[in-house]
Amino acid sequence: MSNAEHNPAISIGIVIFTNITQLDFTGPYEVFAKLPNTKLYLLAETLEPIQSDRGLRFLPDTPFAQSPPVDVLFVPGGPGIDAKLEDRNFLDFLKTQAQTARYVTSVCTGSLLLAAAGLLQGYRATTHWLSLDLLALFGVEVVPQRVVIDRDRITGGGVTSGIDFALVIAAELYGEATAQSIQLGIEYNPQPPFNSGSPQTATDNVIDSVKTASQNRQDRRRQIIQKIVAQQ
Amino acid sequence: MSNAEHNPAISIGIVIFTNITQLDFTGPYEVFAKLPNTKLYLLAETLEPIQSDRGLRFLPDTPFAQSPPVDVLFVPGGPGIDAKLEDRNFLDFLKTQAQTARYVTSVCTGSLLLAAAGLLQGYRATTHWLSLDLLALFGVEVVPQRVVIDRDRITGGGVTSGIDFALVIAAELYGEATAQSIQLGIEYNPQPPFNSGSPQTATDNVIDSVKTASQNRQDRRRQIIQKIVAQQ
């Protein structure tokens, strides 16, 4: 990280909201926070505590109205996106930031919010495997990879892909040696006890159980997105 | 997860403290929170916000004094452990909980806190690769693996090992099918962009940069632990 002094300071804005999937951003946060000469902003509409979909509560540090233009705009996902897909103020904040950001990025279903703000049309992008078809409804060129880079758009797949995604961004910003040092610092040498992390490798029973548990949410989300797309 | 109704409710107590490494527990949190019929407690000395070593702020939900006996006691790590290694009230809370817990567990340098509380002597256990020799000072049988199970002690290695660790615990508690469904839900199909996540695979330069950056902290920690061990 000896090149820190030679780089300009970089700002990364992490946009959070109620019912976020917390690991979508806490994984990347750990990587980003170890970058040299980088300032993180945990952005939310207000400074009130934000509760994740599973109850973990965070304190944002900067309200949207006081956010500087950030170099990296990062939007995580989670069940809470459904309420934001039609939230004009929220989407306008993303659009405004995207005009000056060096990178516009997302993990998991955060890409659906970027698409709802019109920021992914004409780009290749990805999302959580359960929502790939929903991202396509927006006219985005969907690529079912773990991390997709298309010019200044960088998107990651579901939840834990955020760690891979953040290491890719770390290398983009500060080079591979810095990214590798961070990887070693967080001992990111994954050894999943099962080979069930993708619909390509999980058993049919496991896939069915996840699909069934999420069916109602995915159906509601599809209706919201179809309505948004019809109005465009 | 169809067997939820047939299992008794399980409680998992996650112990947090100032200057914790947040991903040590937010990774496992995401897994634990998806377990059927399971209640999580985010335990801290008080209900004041807890700030991580890199500035992320969390709201605990239960102070130590109001914690029920939990089935799974889970202690994450981070730079903040140094202040807790000699904190009698903190260590007493761990000891008391361990008397009735079904599993006593840690990720990263959380195992040093368990050892300081006398809860790992006579067990095989692991920790962050930078602190393996410090765990051995406590007389623990150190095993440099990503997840180590020894009877009712389950310990994980550095930071991101928490996800592997939590999936192992999910399988212990509710069986492999449940753990695999959670793995698929969080799309845990890791694809690190570099092969630098362990001192066995990182380059010498990368290892040196991480060791140099942590040298002062590790030296201080060693002094604290040597003092503790000398007094036992």
Interface residues (C-beta under 8 A of the other chain):
Chain A: M1 S2 T21 Q22 L23 T26 G27 Y29 E30 A33 K34 L40 L42 P49 R54 G55 L56 R57 F58 L59 D61 C108 H128 W129 R146 V147 G157 G158 V159 T160 S161 I163 D164 L167 V168 A171 E176 A177 A179 Q180 S181 Q183 L184 G185 I186 E187 Y188 N189 P190 Q191 P192 P193 F194 S196 G197 S198 P199 T201 A202 T203 N205 V206 I207 S209 V210 A213 S214
Chain B: M1 S2 T21 Q22 L23 T26 G27 Y29 E30 A33 K34 L40 L42 P49 R54 G55 L56 R57 F58 L59 D61 C108 H128 W129 R146 V147 G157 G158 V159 T160 S161 I163 D164 L167 V168 A171 E176 A177 A179 Q180 S181 Q183 L184 G185 I186 E187 Y188 N189 P190 Q191 P192 P193 F194 S196 G197 S198 P199 T201 A202 T203 N205 V206 I207 S209 V210 A213 S214
